[in-house]
Each structure stands twice: as C-alpha cells, then as structure tokens.
Amino acid sequence: METSMSMEEVVNKISELFKQEGEPPPKKQVKKSHPELMKNALYYFQNWENAIEHSSGS
C-alpha cells in the first residue's frame, strides 16, 4: 500500500485533532471527516487505539 502521509505527519495531525477536541478523536468521526488520515494511521499503527496512544505521547 502506498501512503500519502509520513508517520510524523499522521502523529502531528492526530495530536492536532486531540488538542481541538480535548480528547482522543473518535474513530468513526475521523474515518468520515479525515479518511486519508485514518488510512495512513492504520498503515503505520495497525489500529486506531495504537495511533492515539502514540500521538498522545503515552
């Protein structure tokens, strides 16, 4: 699979959404509003929870 974002871009975008919402962005919402972000996040992190964990610095 070809990616359109680097891992760093994915982490930064998730972090940005986290800051805007004040909580981790829900998978369904991101899948609908940012499909490319979701596709790339799943490529790098295998699941949304791992992407969130990595992006929040936990």
N, C-alpha and C positions, 0 to 999 in steps of 0.2 A: 504494500500500500504506500502510496506517495502522500507525504504530509505537506500541508500548506503553512504550517507554523512550526517554529522551533520549540523545544521543550521549555526554554526560558520564556518565550512569548506566551505559551499556554499557562505557565505558572503565574506570570505577571497579570494576565487577563483574569484568571480566576481570583487572584488576590484583589484586583480592582473591583470585581463584582462583589466580593466578600465585604470590602470596605463600604461600598454603596448600600448594600442591603443590611449590613451589621450582623450578618450571619451567613453561613455557607449557602450559596445559591442552590436551590432545588434542581435535581437532575432533569425533571420534566420541563421546567421553565427554561433551563439552558439549552436543552435539546430543541426546543421550539424557537427560542429567540437567538441562539448562537450555535447553529448546527455544526459549523466548521470547528468551533472551539471544542464541542463535545467529541467530534470525530477524532481530533488530534489528541485530546486528553485521554481518550480510551486507547489510542495507539501507544502513547508513552506510558500510561499508568495502569492499563488493563481494566480498571473500573473507576467510577466517579468518586467513590469514597477515598481511594488512594490518591487521586488527583487533588481532592480537597485537603487531605492530610498533608500532602507535600507542599501545597500552596500556602497553607496557613502556618507553616514552619513548625508544626508539631513533630 
